[in-house]
Amino acid sequence: MSKKKSILVATIGTRDLAFQVSSHEWLNIGNDRAPNSDSISEQALVQMELGLEKSDFRLLTEYLLENWQQYQNRLQPIILGKLLQDEAPNLKLIYLVATDQPEIPKMLKYRDKDTLYSAQIIAKWIESRYQVSTEIVLQGSEGENPADFEQMFHWWKQTWQHIAIHGDEKTPILLCVKGGVGAFSEAGRGTALSRFGENTLFYDFKKDDEFNRKGLPSEYTIPFKGTNYLWDRKQQEALALLKRHDYEAVDRTLQSYWRGVNSEDAR
């Protein structure tokens, strides 16, 4: 039996993209912090390499997107790269969640770190290497606040509704919600569990700047299963069914956990 194809959903932040400078070192385009007072940031070094006089993250990635043909071999998704390489054969769709703040006063201070162009570069990178359909989902264009949990809860619910159209109740969802605003991340995890339940797999990544500067994409942890997040709720549901002596319903409720136990025994 062939393995069920998955859907990968990954949020794209400012640290997801690396550029190879003429010294052959890979620098993080979104790293705008200088390591000490006598040096400059990796972002500034990339800007100098490209000969740009002034460029924030949004403008820098827009420039690289416009000149993709020239720079495509010097760009890579430094966080997602290894996961994409390992999982590409098992993916049916990829969704990259990026930000695009409107030009209104309350959003202008966030706009220079928008990741829409970075996401488009990563989508092109995926297209050039793997035959996996990739779609970009933009957050912020309607002025919604990523720090407002209630707003993000509803935003994610609408996003999952769109994504669910392309799968069924057994389609695995590989979710990579990396850093960023806590309310946005937590709303993403919680609504994913509500929508897809035990089919949700959560990935995290190991930070290693020295490793990345060599052009090696980040290692990732063993995925944390939705079944583990949902266990307390499932346990209470099963106990309530036991009190009613509804053993068939108990079996259905805990079916995925029985599969997990059996697979452990088999090993």
BABA-159995 format. One record per residue (C-alpha): residue number from 1; residue in one letter; z, y, x negated. Coordinates in pm, 1 decimal, always signed. Example, Ala and Ser with C-alpha at 12.3 -4.5 7.8 and 13.67 -1.06 7.14 Angstrom:
BEGIN
+-----+---+----------+----------+----------+
|   k | r |       zz |       yy |       xx |
+-----+---+----------+----------+----------+
|   1 | A |   +780.0 |   -450.0 |  -1230.0 |
|   2 | S |   +714.0 |   -106.0 |  -1367.0 |
+-----+---+----------+----------+----------+
END
This chain:
BEGIN
+-----+---+----------+----------+----------+
|   k | r |       zz |       yy |       xx |
+-----+---+----------+----------+----------+
|   1 | M |     +0.0 |     +0.0 |     +0.0 |
|   2 | S |    -98.3 |   +340.5 |   -139.1 |
|   3 | K |   +171.9 |   +598.9 |   -197.8 |
|   4 | K |   +215.8 |   +859.8 |    +74.8 |
|   5 | K |    +63.4 |  +1190.9 |    -35.2 |
|   6 | S |   +312.8 |  +1478.3 |    -68.7 |
|   7 | I |   +308.3 |  +1852.9 |     -6.6 |
|   8 | L |   +444.6 |  +2069.3 |   -287.4 |
|   9 | V |   +602.1 |  +2403.8 |   -195.5 |
|  10 | A |   +704.9 |  +2626.9 |   -487.8 |
|  11 | T |   +830.8 |  +2983.3 |   -498.7 |
|  12 | I |   +669.4 |  +3186.8 |   -774.7 |
|  13 | G |   +889.6 |  +3426.0 |   -971.3 |
|  14 | T |   +823.8 |  +3665.6 |  -1255.8 |
|  15 | R |   +911.0 |  +3401.2 |  -1518.9 |
|  16 | D |   +656.3 |  +3139.3 |  -1405.3 |
|  17 | L |   +361.6 |  +3248.7 |  -1616.4 |
|  18 | A |   +311.0 |  +3244.2 |  -1994.9 |
|  19 | F |    +41.8 |  +3401.4 |  -2211.8 |
|  20 | Q |    -60.6 |  +3289.3 |  -2561.0 |
|  21 | V |    -74.8 |  +3579.5 |  -2807.2 |
|  22 | S |   -281.5 |  +3586.9 |  -3127.6 |
|  23 | S |     +6.8 |  +3433.5 |  -3328.5 |
|  24 | H |    -40.3 |  +3125.8 |  -3101.4 |
|  25 | E |   +306.4 |  +3170.2 |  -2956.3 |
|  26 | W |   +339.1 |  +3154.9 |  -2577.5 |
|  27 | L |   +526.5 |  +3452.8 |  -2432.6 |
|  28 | N |   +670.3 |  +3488.3 |  -2085.1 |
|  29 | I |   +480.8 |  +3764.5 |  -1907.4 |
|  30 | G |   +772.7 |  +3841.7 |  -1677.8 |
|  31 | N |  +1042.9 |  +3864.6 |  -1943.8 |
|  32 | D |  +1102.1 |  +4239.8 |  -1967.0 |
|  33 | R |  +1430.4 |  +4219.0 |  -2156.9 |
|  34 | A |  +1440.3 |  +4282.1 |  -2531.4 |
|  35 | P |  +1663.5 |  +4034.4 |  -2718.7 |
|  36 | N |  +1825.5 |  +4320.2 |  -2912.1 |
|  37 | S |  +1798.0 |  +4694.9 |  -2973.3 |
|  38 | D |  +1561.5 |  +4647.1 |  -3269.0 |
|  39 | S |  +1297.7 |  +4446.3 |  -3079.6 |
|  40 | I |  +1082.1 |  +4466.4 |  -2767.5 |
|  41 | S |  +1044.0 |  +4232.5 |  -2473.4 |
|  42 | E |   +793.4 |  +3948.9 |  -2441.8 |
|  43 | Q |   +628.4 |  +4136.7 |  -2156.3 |
|  44 | A |   +578.5 |  +4441.2 |  -2379.5 |
|  45 | L |   +433.8 |  +4222.1 |  -2655.6 |
|  46 | V |   +179.2 |  +4077.4 |  -2412.3 |
|  47 | Q |    +94.9 |  +4429.7 |  -2297.7 |
|  48 | M |    +36.0 |  +4535.3 |  -2659.9 |
|  49 | E |   -176.9 |  +4225.1 |  -2723.7 |
|  50 | L |   -399.4 |  +4322.6 |  -2431.2 |
|  51 | G |   -418.8 |  +4684.8 |  -2541.4 |
|  52 | L |   -280.6 |  +4821.7 |  -2216.3 |
|  53 | E |   -108.9 |  +5159.8 |  -2234.6 |
|  54 | K |   +115.8 |  +5117.0 |  -1932.4 |
|  55 | S |   +164.5 |  +4806.7 |  -1724.8 |
|  56 | D |   +449.2 |  +4660.5 |  -1516.9 |
|  57 | F |   +450.7 |  +4292.7 |  -1416.4 |
|  58 | R |   +240.0 |  +4343.7 |  -1104.8 |
|  59 | L |    -24.8 |  +4547.7 |  -1288.2 |
|  60 | L |    -23.7 |  +4315.1 |  -1589.1 |
|  61 | T |    -88.2 |  +4004.8 |  -1379.1 |
|  62 | E |   -348.0 |  +4190.7 |  -1173.4 |
|  63 | Y |   -533.3 |  +4273.1 |  -1497.0 |
|  64 | L |   -517.8 |  +3910.6 |  -1613.5 |
|  65 | L |   -642.6 |  +3788.9 |  -1275.3 |
|  66 | E |   -936.4 |  +4030.3 |  -1288.7 |
|  67 | N |  -1016.5 |  +3900.4 |  -1638.7 |
|  68 | W |   -949.6 |  +3534.1 |  -1566.3 |
|  69 | Q |  -1270.0 |  +3412.7 |  -1729.5 |
|  70 | Q |  -1171.8 |  +3574.8 |  -2057.3 |
|  71 | Y |   -806.5 |  +3470.7 |  -2063.5 |
|  72 | Q |   -787.8 |  +3147.2 |  -1864.5 |
|  73 | N |   -725.6 |  +2931.1 |  -2173.6 |
|  74 | R |   -436.8 |  +3154.6 |  -2277.5 |
|  75 | L |   -248.3 |  +3129.9 |  -1948.6 |
|  76 | Q |    -32.2 |  +2854.3 |  -1803.3 |
|  77 | P |   +243.7 |  +2803.7 |  -1543.1 |
|  78 | I |   +522.3 |  +2749.6 |  -1792.9 |
|  79 | I |   +781.4 |  +2629.2 |  -1540.5 |
|  80 | L |   +573.3 |  +2424.8 |  -1295.2 |
|  81 | G |   +322.8 |  +2288.2 |  -1547.2 |
|  82 | K |   +479.7 |  +1950.0 |  -1618.9 |
|  83 | L |   +566.9 |  +1878.6 |  -1255.3 |
|  84 | L |   +208.9 |  +1962.0 |  -1156.4 |
|  85 | Q |    +73.9 |  +1732.3 |  -1425.2 |
|  86 | D |   +298.2 |  +1442.7 |  -1320.5 |
|  87 | E |   +262.0 |  +1481.2 |   -943.7 |
|  88 | A |    -99.8 |  +1602.8 |   -904.5 |
|  89 | P |   -238.0 |  +1254.0 |   -824.1 |
|  90 | N |    +17.1 |  +1221.8 |   -541.6 |
|  91 | L |    -30.9 |  +1566.8 |   -386.4 |
|  92 | K |   -240.3 |  +1646.3 |    -80.7 |
|  93 | L |   -157.2 |  +2019.5 |    -71.2 |
|  94 | I |    +21.0 |  +2285.1 |   -276.0 |
|  95 | Y |   +175.1 |  +2600.9 |   -132.7 |
|  96 | L |   +274.9 |  +2882.0 |   -370.6 |
|  97 | V |   +515.5 |  +3132.4 |   -215.6 |
|  98 | A |   +474.1 |  +3477.9 |   -371.0 |
|  99 | T |   +589.1 |  +3833.4 |   -299.1 |
| 100 | D |   +385.2 |  +4138.6 |   -199.8 |
| 101 | Q |   +598.8 |  +4441.6 |   -115.5 |
| 102 | P |   +444.2 |  +4724.9 |    +90.5 |
| 103 | E |   +402.8 |  +5076.8 |    -44.9 |
| 104 | I |   +699.1 |  +5222.4 |   +140.4 |
| 105 | P |   +989.9 |  +5406.8 |    -25.6 |
| 106 | K |  +1257.0 |  +5139.0 |    +29.0 |
| 107 | M |  +1037.0 |  +4869.1 |   -128.7 |
| 108 | L |   +881.0 |  +5058.0 |   -419.7 |
| 109 | K |  +1152.2 |  +4957.1 |   -670.3 |
| 110 | Y |  +1069.5 |  +4589.7 |   -608.1 |
| 111 | R |   +691.4 |  +4626.6 |   -590.4 |
| 112 | D |   +635.5 |  +4632.5 |   -969.6 |
| 113 | K |   +772.6 |  +4275.5 |   -988.8 |
| 114 | D |   +556.0 |  +4131.4 |   -711.8 |
| 115 | T |   +419.8 |  +3784.8 |   -787.6 |
| 116 | L |   +107.5 |  +3768.7 |   -568.5 |
| 117 | Y |   -130.3 |  +3801.8 |   -865.8 |
| 118 | S |    +72.5 |  +3559.4 |  -1076.2 |
| 119 | A |    +46.8 |  +3306.7 |   -792.0 |
| 120 | Q |   -329.9 |  +3357.9 |   -772.3 |
| 121 | I |   -357.8 |  +3295.1 |  -1147.7 |
| 122 | I |   -155.3 |  +2974.0 |  -1111.6 |
| 123 | A |   -373.8 |  +2868.0 |   -817.4 |
| 124 | K |   -684.2 |  +2917.9 |  -1034.4 |
| 125 | W |   -516.6 |  +2722.6 |  -1315.6 |
| 126 | I |   -447.6 |  +2433.2 |  -1076.2 |
| 127 | E |   -804.7 |  +2446.2 |   -944.6 |
| 128 | S |   -943.5 |  +2428.5 |  -1299.5 |
| 129 | R |   -743.6 |  +2113.8 |  -1383.0 |
| 130 | Y |   -659.0 |  +1923.4 |  -1064.9 |
| 131 | Q |   -846.3 |  +1864.5 |   -742.4 |
| 132 | V |   -559.0 |  +1970.9 |   -516.0 |
| 133 | S |   -604.6 |  +2231.7 |   -244.1 |
| 134 | T |   -372.5 |  +2526.5 |   -308.5 |
| 135 | E |   -272.7 |  +2801.1 |    -65.5 |
| 136 | I |    -71.3 |  +3116.1 |   -133.3 |
| 137 | V |   +191.6 |  +3225.3 |   +118.7 |
| 138 | L |   +293.5 |  +3591.1 |    +84.8 |
| 139 | Q |   +643.7 |  +3715.0 |   +159.2 |
| 140 | G |   +742.2 |  +4080.5 |   +195.2 |
| 141 | S |   +416.2 |  +4230.8 |   +316.7 |
| 142 | E |   +573.5 |  +4311.1 |   +655.4 |
| 143 | G |   +870.9 |  +4482.1 |   +490.7 |
| 144 | E |  +1115.5 |  +4195.2 |   +545.9 |
| 145 | N |  +1419.7 |  +4197.5 |   +319.1 |
| 146 | P |  +1458.1 |  +3882.6 |   +101.4 |
| 147 | A |  +1834.0 |  +3951.5 |    +77.2 |
| 148 | D |  +1874.1 |  +3932.8 |   +456.7 |
| 149 | F |  +1952.1 |  +3568.8 |   +536.3 |
| 150 | E |  +1873.7 |  +3604.9 |   +906.6 |
| 151 | Q |  +1530.0 |  +3752.9 |   +836.7 |
| 152 | M |  +1455.9 |  +3488.9 |   +571.2 |
| 153 | F |  +1572.6 |  +3210.6 |   +801.7 |
| 154 | H |  +1313.7 |  +3311.6 |  +1062.2 |
| 155 | W |  +1047.5 |  +3372.4 |   +794.0 |
| 156 | W |  +1092.6 |  +3022.9 |   +651.2 |
| 157 | K |  +1090.3 |  +2862.1 |   +996.4 |
| 158 | Q |   +751.0 |  +3020.0 |  +1066.2 |
| 159 | T |   +626.4 |  +2913.9 |   +722.8 |
| 160 | W |   +735.1 |  +2552.4 |   +775.4 |
| 161 | Q |   +563.7 |  +2550.2 |  +1114.0 |
| 162 | H |   +236.7 |  +2640.9 |   +941.2 |
| 163 | I |   +284.5 |  +2385.8 |   +662.6 |
| 164 | A |   +386.2 |  +2104.8 |   +899.1 |
| 165 | I |    +42.9 |  +2116.1 |  +1064.4 |
| 166 | H |   -101.9 |  +1952.0 |   +752.6 |
| 167 | G |   +137.7 |  +1657.2 |   +741.3 |
| 168 | D |   +319.5 |  +1414.8 |   +967.7 |
| 169 | E |   +683.7 |  +1316.0 |  +1015.1 |
| 170 | K |   +673.7 |  +1095.5 |   +704.0 |
| 171 | T |   +500.6 |  +1337.4 |   +465.5 |
| 172 | P |   +728.0 |  +1403.6 |   +164.1 |
| 173 | I |   +796.2 |  +1772.2 |    +97.7 |
| 174 | L |   +856.8 |  +1855.3 |   -268.8 |
| 175 | L |  +1047.4 |  +2183.5 |   -268.2 |
| 176 | C |  +1087.0 |  +2401.4 |   -578.0 |
| 177 | V |  +1286.5 |  +2709.7 |   -480.7 |
| 178 | K |  +1356.6 |  +2869.4 |   -816.2 |
| 179 | G |  +1604.5 |  +3150.1 |   -874.3 |
| 180 | G |  +1523.9 |  +3475.6 |   -703.3 |
| 181 | V |  +1734.3 |  +3617.9 |   -421.9 |
| 182 | G |  +2007.6 |  +3379.8 |   -306.5 |
| 183 | A |  +1959.5 |  +3439.9 |    +66.5 |
| 184 | F |  +1586.8 |  +3365.8 |    +38.4 |
| 185 | S |  +1648.1 |  +3042.7 |   -155.9 |
| 186 | E |  +1927.0 |  +2915.8 |    +68.6 |
| 187 | A |  +1729.2 |  +2990.8 |   +384.0 |
| 188 | G |  +1437.3 |  +2795.7 |   +235.9 |
| 189 | R |  +1648.9 |  +2490.9 |   +158.4 |
| 190 | G |  +1834.1 |  +2491.9 |   +489.1 |
| 191 | T |  +1527.1 |  +2533.6 |   +708.5 |
| 192 | A |  +1336.3 |  +2269.6 |   +508.8 |
| 193 | L |  +1611.3 |  +2019.1 |   +584.5 |
| 194 | S |  +1612.5 |  +2115.6 |   +952.7 |
| 195 | R |  +1234.1 |  +2078.6 |   +975.6 |
| 196 | F |  +1163.2 |  +1779.5 |   +748.4 |
| 197 | G |  +1504.9 |  +1617.1 |   +709.2 |
| 198 | E |  +1521.1 |  +1319.0 |   +477.6 |
| 199 | N |  +1161.6 |  +1363.3 |   +363.4 |
| 200 | T |  +1264.8 |  +1668.4 |   +159.1 |
| 201 | L |  +1294.7 |  +1638.5 |   -218.9 |
| 202 | F |  +1447.1 |  +1927.1 |   -415.9 |
| 203 | Y |  +1338.7 |  +1992.2 |   -774.5 |
| 204 | D |  +1514.8 |  +2200.2 |  -1036.1 |
| 205 | F |  +1402.2 |  +2295.9 |  -1387.0 |
| 206 | K |  +1566.9 |  +2304.2 |  -1729.3 |
| 207 | K |  +1558.5 |  +2644.5 |  -1898.3 |
| 208 | D |  +1448.3 |  +2628.1 |  -2263.8 |
| 209 | D |  +1284.5 |  +2945.5 |  -2395.1 |
| 210 | E |  +1222.6 |  +2801.4 |  -2742.4 |
| 211 | F |  +1049.2 |  +2498.7 |  -2587.9 |
| 212 | N |   +833.4 |  +2725.3 |  -2367.5 |
| 213 | R |   +729.7 |  +2951.2 |  -2657.4 |
| 214 | K |   +565.0 |  +2647.6 |  -2813.7 |
| 215 | G |   +349.7 |  +2619.1 |  -2502.5 |
| 216 | L |   +544.1 |  +2324.8 |  -2363.1 |
| 217 | P |   +614.5 |  +2352.4 |  -1988.7 |
| 218 | S |   +970.2 |  +2315.8 |  -1862.7 |
| 219 | E |  +1125.2 |  +1976.1 |  -1803.4 |
| 220 | Y |  +1251.8 |  +1913.1 |  -1451.7 |
| 221 | T |  +1547.8 |  +1721.4 |  -1314.2 |
| 222 | I |  +1539.1 |  +1405.6 |  -1105.8 |
| 223 | P |  +1472.6 |  +1527.4 |   -750.6 |
| 224 | F |  +1771.3 |  +1561.0 |   -521.0 |
| 225 | K |  +1698.5 |  +1387.8 |   -191.9 |
| 226 | G |  +1738.3 |  +1539.2 |   +151.9 |
| 227 | T |  +1929.4 |  +1227.1 |   +249.7 |
| 228 | N |  +2212.7 |  +1337.3 |    +20.4 |
| 229 | Y |  +2226.5 |  +1683.4 |   +178.6 |
| 230 | L |  +2226.0 |  +1534.3 |   +527.7 |
| 231 | W |  +2471.8 |  +1249.2 |   +471.1 |
| 232 | D |  +2781.9 |  +1416.3 |   +621.1 |
| 233 | R |  +2596.1 |  +1505.1 |   +941.2 |
| 234 | K |  +2435.9 |  +1159.7 |   +967.7 |
| 235 | Q |  +2770.7 |   +990.3 |   +907.8 |
| 236 | Q |  +2934.9 |  +1181.1 |  +1194.2 |
| 237 | E |  +2640.6 |  +1102.0 |  +1422.3 |
| 238 | A |  +2659.2 |   +730.7 |  +1337.3 |
| 239 | L |  +3036.2 |   +717.5 |  +1400.7 |
| 240 | A |  +2989.0 |   +877.3 |  +1743.5 |
| 241 | L |  +2721.4 |   +618.1 |  +1828.4 |
| 242 | L |  +2948.5 |   +335.2 |  +1712.8 |
| 243 | K |  +3214.0 |   +449.7 |  +1958.1 |
| 244 | R |  +2952.8 |   +401.1 |  +2231.6 |
| 245 | H |  +2857.1 |    +60.4 |  +2081.4 |
| 246 | D |  +2497.0 |   +181.2 |  +2052.5 |
| 247 | Y |  +2414.6 |    -28.2 |  +1745.3 |
| 248 | E |  +2037.2 |    +14.5 |  +1770.1 |
| 249 | A |  +2079.5 |   +391.8 |  +1757.7 |
| 250 | V |  +2313.0 |   +356.9 |  +1456.8 |
| 251 | D |  +2047.5 |   +152.1 |  +1279.0 |
| 252 | R |  +1780.6 |   +415.3 |  +1350.3 |
| 253 | T |  +2008.9 |   +698.0 |  +1235.8 |
| 254 | L |  +2092.2 |   +528.6 |   +904.5 |
| 255 | Q |  +1757.8 |   +357.4 |   +847.7 |
| 256 | S |  +1662.2 |   +567.0 |   +544.3 |
| 257 | Y |  +2002.0 |   +498.0 |   +387.4 |
| 258 | W |  +1960.5 |   +122.8 |   +438.2 |
| 259 | R |  +1626.1 |   +150.6 |   +257.8 |
| 260 | G |  +1797.9 |   +329.2 |    -27.3 |
| 261 | V |  +2068.3 |    +61.4 |    -54.8 |
| 262 | N |  +1812.6 |   -219.2 |    -44.5 |
| 263 | S |  +1599.3 |    -56.7 |   -315.1 |
| 264 | E |  +1908.1 |    -23.3 |   -537.7 |
| 265 | D |  +1989.1 |   -392.4 |   -481.7 |
| 266 | A |  +1632.5 |   -487.1 |   -564.6 |
| 267 | R |  +1660.0 |   -316.3 |   -901.4 |
+-----+---+----------+----------+----------+
END
